[in-house]
Amino acid sequence: MPRLTDGSRFSFGADEFVFVELSDEMSLEQTLRVIAITDALRAASLVGVTDICPAHVSYMLRLDPTLMDPRDVIESLEEAHQCCGQSADLVIQSRLIEIPVFYNDPWTRETVMRFRDRHQSNDMNDLEYCASVNGFSDIQSFIEAHSGNPFIATFIGFMPGNAESYQLVPRKEQLQAPKYLRPRTDTPARALGHGGAFTTVYPVRGAGGFQLLGRAAVPVFDPESRLDDFGGKIVLPRAGDIFKYRPIEVEEYEAIRAEVEEGHYTYTMHETTFDLAAFQKDPPGYNAELLEVLR
C-alpha cells in the first residue's frame, strides 16, 4: 500500500474515494491529529472534494471524479499532514457540550435485563457489570468516575448523530468494558452506552452492543431540526466536540424532555479549544479549567 512521507498509508476506492490510515493503534494523539488534518483539508475547500469523514486513526475523502482525479489530491494530503505533524503542537477548535443523563434509569434497566443471554453476566445489569470490571465497589462510584471528567468525540459514524467519545483522563485511568457477547436487537433512543474505552449516546432506537449506563434527556439526532442549537442540521455532534455528562434525577429528566418536545430546550454549549500538550502536562488541572464555564 502506498504511503505519504509521514508513513500514513493511503488507498483508492474506484475513482470516488481516498482512504488514509495514520496508525494501527488507537490513541488520543493520533485521533486529534486526524481531526486537525481533516479540519485543514476542509478549510482548504479543495475543488472536487464532496465529503471528509474522520475516524479514530483514519479518514476518508469522497470526490467528484468529473472535477478531481483522486491521484491529484495526494499533494494536498501531504501538505495537511506536514502542517499537522507534531502532536505536541496540536490545538483543535472544539465545543464543550453538557449532556444531562439519567444514570441507572428504568428504561435501559428493563432493556438490558431482556438480553442477559447475550451478556457476560447473568446476575448483574450493565451498570453493575461496568462498576465491577473497573474495580468499583458500587455503581455510584462508577457513575462519579464516568461523569466526573469530559469525553472528546473521536468518531462520528455508523448512524447519524452517533459520536464515539474517549474520556479525557490518563490512559491508566480509562474506564473500559467489553461489548455484549452478541448485540441486542433493541436499545432505547438516547441510551448512554459504553464499549471498549468509548461512550456514545444512541441517536435512535435500534440494535446495539455497548453496555448501557443510563439515558440522555436531550437528543443528538433531530430529523425535524426543531432545536436551534443544531444549526439547521439533523445531527448535533462533530468530531472533536467535548461532552460533559451531568447526572440528573427523574424530575429534571422529565422537565428537560418537556422542553425538548416543545422545541424550546437550549443546550449548555461553549466554543473552546483543546490543547493536547497542556492537557498531557496536567490532565486534572486542565479539565477543571476547561469545565469552569459549566459551574
N, C-alpha and C positions, 0 to 999 in steps of 0.2 A: 504494500500500500504506500503511495507517495506521501511525503512529509513536507511540512513547512520548515523553515530554518530553525524554529524553536523546538522541533521534534514532534509537533502536533500532526496527527495523521488526517488525511482528507481523502474523500472518495466522491464519485459522482453517481447520482441516481438518474439514469437516462439523461435527458437534456434539460431537466427542470430542477434538480436538487443537487446541493453540495452539502455533504456531511463532514463535520470536523470534530475530532476527538482529541482532547488535550491530555488525558491521563487515563490509566487503568484503575486508579484508586480515587475514591471519593474523599474530598477534604474541603473544608471551608475555603481555604486559599484558592484551590482550583475553581470552585464554584463562583467565587467572587470575580475571578479573572474571566470566566465565561461571561458573567453579567457585564463586566467592564468592556470586553471585546464586542459583545453584541450591541451594547449601548453606543459604542463608537461607530460600528457599522450602520446602525440605524440613523445616527446623526449625519453620516456621510451621504444619505439619500442616494444610494447607488442606482443608476438607471437600470431597470430590468429586474431589480430585486423586489419581490412582492411580499415576502414574509420572512421573518427572522425568529427562530424558535430556540431559545436557550434551554439547556437541561443541566443536570448536576455537574458533569465534566465534559459536556459536548454541546454542540449546537448544529442547527440545520438551516440552510438558506433555501428558499424557493425562488426560482427565477422564471421570467417570461422569456422563453428561448427565441422569440421573434425580436427581442430587444437586447438580449445579452447571451453570449456564448458562455456556458458555465466555466470554461477554462480561463476566460478573461477576468474572472472575479478573484482569481488566486492572488494577484498582485495586491489588491485591496485588502485581502485577508492578511497577507504578510505585514502590511503597514499597521493594521489594527493590532496584530499580535505583538509587534515590536513596541508600539506606544503603550501597551498594557502588559509589559513584560516582567516587571518586578513586583512580586506580591507585597513586599514591604511598603510600596507606594500606592497600593490600591485604595482608592476612596470612591465609593459609588453613591449616586443620588438615590434616595430612598424615601419611603413614607412610613411613619410609625402609626400603626392602626390598633386600637384597642378592640378586642372581641370579647363581649360578655358571654360567659359559659356557665351553664347549669351542670356542674360536675355531678356524677352519680345520679342522674335524672331517671325517672321511671320509664321513659320510652326506650332508651338504649339498654337499661337493665332488662326489660322484658324481651327485647330483641335478642340479646346475647344468650339468654337462658334457653331460647328456642334452638340454638345452634351449638350446644355443648358437645354433640357428637363430632363436630368439626374442629374442636378446640383442644389445646394441650391439657387443659384441666377440666375435670367433670364437676368438681366441688367448689370452684371459685368462679366469680364473674370476672369480666375482663379487667376491671379496675383493681380488684383484689389480686388478680394474677400479675398485673404490671407492678403493683406495690411489692409483691413477693419476689419477683425475679430481679428487681432493682435493689433489694435489700432493705426495704422499709417495713416497719413493724405494723403499720396500719395505712389505710387508704388516704387519710387526711395528710399524713406526712408526704405521700407521693403527690397529692394534689398541690401542696405547697411548693414542692420542688418543680412541678410542671408549670405552675402559674407564676412562679417567682421570678423567672428570667425570660426574656423575649426570645422569639424564634424568627429566623430570616427565611423568606421564601426562596428556595433554591431550584424548584422545578415546577412549572405550570403546565399541566397536561392531563392526558387520559380522558378528561371530560371538562367542559367549560367551567372555570372557576376553581378547579382543584389545584391547590398550591401546597406541595410537599415542603415542609419547613424544618429547619435544623436549629436546635436550641443554641443560643449564644452563650456557651459555657466551655471551659476547658474540656478537651476530649475525654479525659478520665472521668468527668462528671456527667457525661451524656446519659440520658435516660434511654434505655433500649428494651425492646420486646419483640419477639418473633411474630410474624403474621400467623393467621389461622392455618391449621394443617390443610384445610380445604375452605375456600371462600364461602361466606354466607351468600344466600340468594336474596337477602333483604337487609337494608340499612336505612334508618330514618334520614331524611334530608336534614342537613346541618349537624349531623352527628360529628363529634370530635374524635378522630381516630389517631392511633399511634402504632407505627410499624417500623421495625428496624430502629433507626435513630430519628425518624421523621414523624411529624404531626401534620394532620390536614383536617379541614372541615369538609365533609362530604357535601357537594353542592346540591345534589338531588337524591331522592330515594332510589335505591338500587343495590346491586351486589357489592361486596367488599370483603377485604381480608384483614384490615387493620383492627387492632384491639380498640374497643370503644370505651371512652372515658367520660363522656357527657354530651351535651347538646348546646350548640351556639344559639343564642337568641336572635342573631342577625344573619342575613343571607350573605353568601359570597357569589351568588348567581341570581340575577334578576332579569328574566327574559322580557319583562314588560318595561324595564328601565324606569321604574316608578321612583326610585330613591335618587336624590340629587347627587349624592357622593359617588355614584357610579359614572358620572360624567357622560351620560347618554349611551354608555356601553352596557353590555349584559353581564360582564364579569367584573368583580372588584379587584382581585389580586393581580399584582405584577411581579415579575422576577425581581428580587431584591427588597420587596416590602418587608417590614419588620412588624411582627404581630405580638401583642401582649394579651394573653388570655386572662381575663379577670373573672374570678369565681363569683357567682351570684346565686341567690336562692329563688324559690319558685315565684314569690310575689314580684320580684323585679323582672324575672324572666317573662311572666305574663304581661306586665306593663310594657316592656320593650316590644314584645310580639304585637301588642295592640298598636303601638306607634308604627311598626313596620307595615302592618296590614293597612293602616290608614295612609301610608306613604309619607309620614312626617318624620321618621327617625333620621337623626343626624349622627354619623359616626364620629367618635373621638379620633381624629386623624391629624397628623402634623407632618409637614415636609421636613426631611432631615438628611443627613449624610451618614454613611458608615465608613469609618476609618479602620482598616484592618490592623495596622501597626499599633494604633492607640488601644484597640481592643485587646490585642495579644499581650501588650505590656501590663495591663491591669483589668482583666475581664469584669470583676465585681464593681470596681470603681467606674469603669466605662459604662456598664449597664445602668448603674444608679444615676449617672449623669444623663444618659440617654432617656431614661424613663421619668426624669424630673418633671417634664411638661405634663405628665398624666396625673400628677398629685394635686 
